[in-house]
Amino acid sequence: MIRPIATEVILFLAPFALYAAFIWATKARFLDVEHWPLSRVLTLAIIAMLLVIGSFIYFANQGGAPVGREYVPAYVDERGNFVPGQIR
């Protein structure tokens, strides 16, 4: 569960980090408020949300079991043996 959450967090923070790197590369002080106007922060947030939504769509279409397959959850059989979950 940590990997999907980390992926989304990284994708959301990427535009902000790239912008901060751009400001730093131009030798400006990237923590100054004048370099982070509200319109620019909102634009970066919109780009970040588009990246996150795009990754949701990508992972929803690329992940999971093949179509027509059935997931059987883990269970304990009649002899008391643990049978892990599987896709049939």
DSSP file (Angstrom, degrees, kcal/mol; ACC not computed):
  #  RESIDUE AA STRUCTURE BP1 BP2  ACC     N-H-->O    O-->H-N    N-H-->O    O-->H-N    TCO  KAPPA ALPHA  PHI   PSI    X-CA   Y-CA   Z-CA
    1    1 A M     >        0   0    0      0, 0.0     4,-1.4     0, 0.0     5,-0.2   0.000 360.0 360.0 360.0 -25.7    0.0    0.0    0.0
    2    2 A I  H  >  +     0   0    0      1,-0.2     4,-2.9     2,-0.2     5,-0.2   0.861 360.0  59.6 -69.9 -33.8    2.9    2.3    0.6
    3    3 A R  H  > S+     0   0    0      2,-0.2     4,-2.5     1,-0.2    -1,-0.2   0.935 105.6  45.1 -64.6 -47.2    4.1    2.2   -3.0
    4    4 A P  H  > S+     0   0    0      0, 0.0     4,-2.0     0, 0.0    -1,-0.2   0.902 116.2  47.3 -62.8 -37.5    0.9    3.6   -4.6
    5    5 A I  H  X S+     0   0    0     -4,-1.4     4,-2.4     2,-0.2    -2,-0.2   0.929 112.8  48.4 -67.9 -44.0    0.7    6.3   -2.0
    6    6 A A  H  X S+     0   0    0     -4,-2.9     4,-2.7     1,-0.2     5,-0.2   0.889 109.5  54.1 -62.7 -38.5    4.4    7.2   -2.4
    7    7 A T  H  X S+     0   0    0     -4,-2.5     4,-2.4    -5,-0.2    -1,-0.2   0.930 110.7  45.2 -61.0 -45.8    3.9    7.3   -6.2
    8    8 A E  H  X S+     0   0    0     -4,-2.0     4,-2.1     2,-0.2    -2,-0.2   0.895 113.2  49.8 -66.6 -40.1    1.0    9.8   -5.9
    9    9 A V  H  X S+     0   0    0     -4,-2.4     4,-2.3     2,-0.2    -2,-0.2   0.924 112.2  47.7 -64.9 -43.7    2.8   12.0   -3.4
   10   10 A I  H  X S+     0   0    0     -4,-2.7     4,-1.6     1,-0.2    -2,-0.2   0.919 111.9  49.7 -63.6 -43.3    6.0   12.1   -5.6
   11   11 A L  H  < S+     0   0    0     -4,-2.4    -1,-0.2    -5,-0.2    -2,-0.2   0.867 112.0  48.8 -63.4 -35.2    3.9   12.9   -8.7
   12   12 A F  H  < S+     0   0    0     -4,-2.1     4,-0.4     1,-0.2    -2,-0.2   0.895 115.3  42.7 -71.2 -38.7    2.1   15.7   -6.8
   13   13 A L  H  X S+     0   0    0     -4,-2.3     4,-2.4     1,-0.2     5,-0.2   0.656  93.0  85.8 -82.2 -15.5    5.3   17.2   -5.5
   14   14 A A  H  X S+     0   0    0     -4,-1.6     4,-2.7     1,-0.2     5,-0.2   0.899  87.2  49.0 -57.1 -48.2    7.3   16.9   -8.8
   15   15 A P  H  > S+     0   0    0      0, 0.0     4,-2.2     0, 0.0    -1,-0.2   0.898 113.1  48.3 -61.2 -37.6    6.1   20.2  -10.4
   16   16 A F  H  > S+     0   0    0     -4,-0.4     4,-2.5     2,-0.2    -2,-0.2   0.911 112.9  47.6 -66.9 -41.7    6.9   22.1   -7.2
   17   17 A A  H  X S+     0   0    0     -4,-2.4     4,-2.4     2,-0.2    -1,-0.2   0.898 111.7  50.3 -66.5 -40.2   10.3   20.5   -6.9
   18   18 A L  H  X S+     0   0    0     -4,-2.7     4,-2.2    -5,-0.2    -1,-0.2   0.900 111.7  48.1 -64.8 -39.9   11.1   21.2  -10.6
   19   19 A Y  H  X S+     0   0    0     -4,-2.2     4,-2.5    -5,-0.2    -2,-0.2   0.919 111.5  49.7 -66.1 -42.9   10.0   24.8  -10.2
   20   20 A A  H  X S+     0   0    0     -4,-2.5     4,-2.5     1,-0.2    -2,-0.2   0.896 111.0  50.4 -62.6 -39.1   12.2   25.2   -7.1
   21   21 A A  H  X S+     0   0    0     -4,-2.4     4,-2.6     2,-0.2    -1,-0.2   0.888 109.3  51.8 -65.1 -38.4   15.1   23.7   -9.0
   22   22 A F  H  X S+     0   0    0     -4,-2.2     4,-1.4     2,-0.2    -2,-0.2   0.929 111.4  46.0 -62.8 -45.4   14.6   26.1  -11.9
   23   23 A I  H  <>S+     0   0    0     -4,-2.5     5,-1.9     1,-0.2     3,-0.3   0.920 113.9  49.0 -63.5 -43.3   14.6   29.1   -9.5
   24   24 A W  H ><5S+     0   0    0     -4,-2.5     3,-1.6     1,-0.2    -2,-0.2   0.891 108.4  54.1 -63.1 -39.7   17.7   27.7   -7.7
   25   25 A A  H 3<5S+     0   0    0     -4,-2.6    -1,-0.2     1,-0.3    -2,-0.2   0.788 103.1  56.3 -66.9 -27.4   19.5   27.2  -11.1
   26   26 A T  T 3<5S-     0   0    0     -4,-1.4    -1,-0.3    -3,-0.3    -2,-0.2   0.284 118.2-114.4 -87.3  12.0   18.8   30.8  -12.1
   27   27 A K  T < 5S+     0   0    0     -3,-1.6     2,-0.2     1,-0.2    -3,-0.2   0.672  72.0 135.4  66.1  20.4   20.7   31.8   -8.9
   28   28 A A      < -     0   0    0     -5,-1.9     2,-1.0     1,-0.0    -1,-0.2  -0.602  69.5-101.2 -91.2 159.3   17.6   33.3   -7.3
   29   29 A R    >   -     0   0    0     -2,-0.2     3,-1.6     1,-0.2     6,-0.2  -0.719  35.1-162.2 -80.6 107.4   16.6   32.7   -3.7
   30   30 A F  T 3  S+     0   0    0     -2,-1.0    -1,-0.2     1,-0.3    -6,-0.1   0.569  81.8  60.8 -76.0  -7.3   14.0   30.1   -4.2
   31   31 A L  T 3  S+     0   0    0      3,-0.0    -1,-0.3   -11,-0.0     2,-0.1   0.485  77.0 113.9 -94.1  -2.9   12.4   30.5   -0.7
   32   32 A D  S X  S-     0   0    0     -3,-1.6     3,-1.1     1,-0.1     4,-0.3  -0.441  70.2-133.3 -67.4 140.5   11.5   34.2   -1.3
   33   33 A V  G >  S+     0   0    0      1,-0.2     3,-1.5     2,-0.2    -1,-0.1   0.800 101.4  68.3 -64.7 -29.5    7.8   34.8   -1.4
   34   34 A E  G 3  S+     0   0    0      1,-0.3    -1,-0.2     2,-0.1    -4,-0.1   0.748  97.0  53.5 -65.3 -22.5    8.2   37.0   -4.5
   35   35 A H  G <  S+     0   0    0     -3,-1.1    -1,-0.3     1,-0.2    -2,-0.2   0.544 106.2  55.4 -86.7  -7.2    9.1   33.9   -6.5
   36   36 A W  S <  S+     0   0    0     -3,-1.5    -1,-0.2    -4,-0.3    -2,-0.1  -0.489  71.9 174.0-124.0  61.1    6.0   32.0   -5.4
   37   37 A P     >  -     0   0    0      0, 0.0     4,-2.3     0, 0.0     3,-0.3  -0.286  44.5-110.0 -66.6 158.0    3.0   34.1   -6.3
   38   38 A L  H  > S+     0   0    0      1,-0.2     4,-2.6     2,-0.2     5,-0.2   0.868 116.8  54.8 -58.3 -39.7   -0.5   32.6   -5.7
   39   39 A S  H  > S+     0   0    0      1,-0.2     4,-2.1     2,-0.2    -1,-0.2   0.898 109.9  46.7 -63.6 -38.9   -1.2   32.3   -9.4
   40   40 A R  H  > S+     0   0    0     -3,-0.3     4,-2.5     2,-0.2    -2,-0.2   0.899 112.2  49.7 -69.8 -39.8    2.0   30.3  -10.0
   41   41 A V  H  X S+     0   0    0     -4,-2.3     4,-2.4     2,-0.2    -2,-0.2   0.905 111.4  49.3 -64.9 -41.0    1.3   28.0   -7.0
   42   42 A L  H  X S+     0   0    0     -4,-2.6     4,-2.3    -5,-0.2    -1,-0.2   0.898 110.3  50.8 -65.0 -39.4   -2.2   27.4   -8.2
   43   43 A T  H  X S+     0   0    0     -4,-2.1     4,-2.3     2,-0.2    -2,-0.2   0.925 111.5  47.7 -62.3 -44.3   -0.9   26.6  -11.7
   44   44 A L  H  X S+     0   0    0     -4,-2.5     4,-2.5     1,-0.2    -2,-0.2   0.882 111.0  51.7 -63.3 -38.2    1.6   24.1  -10.2
   45   45 A A  H  X S+     0   0    0     -4,-2.4     4,-2.5     2,-0.2    -2,-0.2   0.890 109.3  49.6 -66.7 -38.4   -1.1   22.6   -8.1
   46   46 A I  H  X S+     0   0    0     -4,-2.3     4,-2.2     2,-0.2    -2,-0.2   0.924 112.0  47.8 -65.7 -43.9   -3.3   22.1  -11.2
   47   47 A I  H  X S+     0   0    0     -4,-2.3     4,-2.1     1,-0.2    -2,-0.2   0.910 111.8  51.1 -61.4 -41.6   -0.5   20.5  -13.1
   48   48 A A  H  X S+     0   0    0     -4,-2.5     4,-2.2     1,-0.2    -2,-0.2   0.914 109.7  49.0 -62.8 -43.4    0.2   18.3  -10.1
   49   49 A M  H  X S+     0   0    0     -4,-2.5     4,-2.8     1,-0.2     5,-0.2   0.877 108.9  53.3 -65.4 -36.7   -3.4   17.2   -9.8
   50   50 A L  H  X S+     0   0    0     -4,-2.2     4,-2.5     2,-0.2    -1,-0.2   0.894 108.9  49.9 -64.1 -38.8   -3.5   16.4  -13.5
   51   51 A L  H  X S+     0   0    0     -4,-2.1     4,-2.2     2,-0.2    -2,-0.2   0.920 112.3  47.2 -63.0 -43.5   -0.4   14.2  -13.0
   52   52 A V  H  X S+     0   0    0     -4,-2.2     4,-2.2     2,-0.2    -2,-0.2   0.930 113.5  47.0 -64.9 -45.8   -2.0   12.4  -10.1
   53   53 A I  H  X S+     0   0    0     -4,-2.8     4,-2.3     1,-0.2    -1,-0.2   0.908 111.6  52.2 -63.0 -41.4   -5.3   11.9  -12.0
   54   54 A G  H  X S+     0   0    0     -4,-2.5     4,-2.5    -5,-0.2    -1,-0.2   0.886 109.2  49.2 -61.7 -38.7   -3.4   10.6  -15.1
   55   55 A S  H  X S+     0   0    0     -4,-2.2     4,-2.9     2,-0.2     5,-0.3   0.869 107.9  54.5 -69.9 -34.8   -1.5    8.1  -12.9
   56   56 A F  H  X S+     0   0    0     -4,-2.2     4,-2.0     2,-0.2    -2,-0.2   0.941 111.6  44.7 -59.7 -46.1   -4.8    6.9  -11.4
   57   57 A I  H  X S+     0   0    0     -4,-2.3     4,-1.7     2,-0.2    -2,-0.2   0.921 114.5  49.1 -64.6 -44.2   -6.1    6.3  -14.9
   58   58 A Y  H  X S+     0   0    0     -4,-2.5     4,-2.1     1,-0.2     3,-0.2   0.953 114.1  43.8 -61.2 -51.3   -2.9    4.6  -16.0
   59   59 A F  H  X S+     0   0    0     -4,-2.9     4,-1.8     1,-0.2    -1,-0.2   0.806 110.6  55.9 -68.6 -28.4   -2.6    2.3  -13.0
   60   60 A A  H  < S+     0   0    0     -4,-2.0    -1,-0.2    -5,-0.3    -2,-0.2   0.868 114.6  39.4 -68.4 -35.3   -6.3    1.4  -13.2
   61   61 A N  H  < S+     0   0    0     -4,-1.7    -2,-0.2    -3,-0.2    -1,-0.2   0.773 122.5  40.1 -84.5 -26.6   -6.0    0.3  -16.8
   62   62 A Q  H  < S+     0   0    0     -4,-2.1    -2,-0.2    -5,-0.2    -3,-0.2   0.679 105.9  68.7 -97.4 -19.7   -2.6   -1.4  -16.4
   63   63 A G  S  < S+     0   0    0     -4,-1.8     2,-0.1    -5,-0.2     0, 0.0  -0.422  73.0  41.4 -97.9 171.9   -2.9   -3.2  -13.0
   64   64 A G  S    S-     0   0    0     -2,-0.1     3,-0.1     3,-0.0    -4,-0.0  -0.260  89.6 -36.2  92.6-177.1   -5.0   -6.0  -11.8
   65   65 A A        -     0   0    0      1,-0.1     3,-0.1     4,-0.1     6,-0.0  -0.399  69.2 -90.6 -81.2 157.0   -6.0   -9.4  -13.1
   66   66 A P    >   -     0   0    0      0, 0.0     3,-1.6     0, 0.0    -1,-0.1  -0.265  55.6 -85.5 -62.8 155.8   -6.8  -10.1  -16.7
   67   67 A V  T 3  S+     0   0    0      1,-0.2     3,-0.1    -3,-0.1    -3,-0.0  -0.374 114.8  25.7 -63.9 138.5  -10.4   -9.8  -17.8
   68   68 A G  T 3  S+     0   0    0      1,-0.3    -1,-0.2    -3,-0.1     2,-0.2   0.383  94.3 118.8  89.4  -3.8  -12.5  -12.9  -17.2
   69   69 A R    <   -     0   0    0     -3,-1.6     2,-0.4    18,-0.0    -1,-0.3  -0.617  54.3-139.6 -93.9 157.3  -10.3  -14.1  -14.4
   70   70 A E        -     0   0    0     -2,-0.2    18,-3.4    -3,-0.1     2,-0.5  -0.946   5.2-137.9-121.0 135.8  -11.6  -14.6  -10.8
   71   71 A Y  E     -A   87   0A   0     -2,-0.4    16,-0.2    16,-0.2    14,-0.0  -0.811  13.4-162.8 -92.3 127.7   -9.9  -13.8   -7.5
   72   72 A V  E     -A   86   0A   0     14,-3.4    14,-2.3    -2,-0.5     3,-0.1  -0.950  19.6-134.5-108.9 115.6  -10.3  -16.4   -4.8
   73   73 A P        -     0   0    0      0, 0.0    10,-0.0     0, 0.0    13,-0.0  -0.170  33.4 -81.7 -67.6 163.4   -9.4  -14.9   -1.4
   74   74 A A        +     0   0    0     11,-0.1     2,-0.3     8,-0.0    11,-0.1  -0.294  59.2 164.5 -62.4 147.7   -7.2  -16.7    1.1
   75   75 A Y  E     -B   83   0B   0      8,-2.2     8,-3.4    -3,-0.1     2,-0.5  -0.957  40.2-108.8-155.6 170.0   -8.9  -19.4    3.2
   76   76 A V  E     -B   82   0B   0     -2,-0.3     6,-0.2     6,-0.2    -2,-0.0  -0.949  38.2-139.9-107.8 123.1   -8.3  -22.3    5.5
   77   77 A D    >   -     0   0    0      4,-2.5     3,-1.8    -2,-0.5    -1,-0.0  -0.058  33.7 -87.1 -76.8-177.7   -9.3  -25.7    3.9
   78   78 A E  T 3  S+     0   0    0      1,-0.3    -1,-0.1     2,-0.1    -2,-0.0   0.703 127.2  54.5 -66.9 -19.8  -11.0  -28.6    5.6
   79   79 A R  T 3  S-     0   0    0      2,-0.1    -1,-0.3     0, 0.0    -2,-0.0   0.423 120.8-105.2 -91.3   0.7   -7.6  -30.0    6.8
   80   80 A G  S <  S+     0   0    0     -3,-1.8     2,-0.3     1,-0.3    -2,-0.1   0.581  73.5 142.1  88.6  10.6   -6.7  -26.7    8.5
   81   81 A N        -     0   0    0      1,-0.0    -4,-2.5     2,-0.0     2,-0.5  -0.651  53.1-121.0 -86.4 141.0   -4.1  -25.7    5.9
   82   82 A F  E     -B   76   0B   0     -2,-0.3    -6,-0.2    -6,-0.2    -1,-0.0  -0.691  24.0-164.2 -80.9 127.2   -3.8  -22.1    4.9
   83   83 A V  E     -B   75   0B   0     -8,-3.4    -8,-2.2    -2,-0.5     3,-0.1  -0.958  17.2-134.5-112.8 115.9   -4.5  -21.6    1.2
   84   84 A P        -     0   0    0      0, 0.0   -12,-0.1     0, 0.0    -9,-0.0  -0.220  32.3 -87.1 -67.8 160.1   -3.2  -18.1   -0.1
   85   85 A G        +     0   0    0    -11,-0.1     2,-0.3   -14,-0.0   -11,-0.1  -0.292  55.0 174.9 -62.6 150.0   -5.4  -16.0   -2.3
   86   86 A Q  E     -A   72   0A   0    -14,-2.3   -14,-3.4    -3,-0.1     2,-0.5  -0.974  32.9-116.1-154.2 163.9   -5.0  -16.6   -6.0
   87   87 A I  E      A   71   0A   0     -2,-0.3   -16,-0.2   -16,-0.2   -18,-0.0  -0.932 360.0 360.0-107.7 126.4   -6.4  -15.7   -9.4
   88   88 A R              0   0    0    -18,-3.4   -17,-0.1    -2,-0.5    -1,-0.1   0.376 360.0 360.0-111.2 360.0   -8.1  -18.4  -11.4
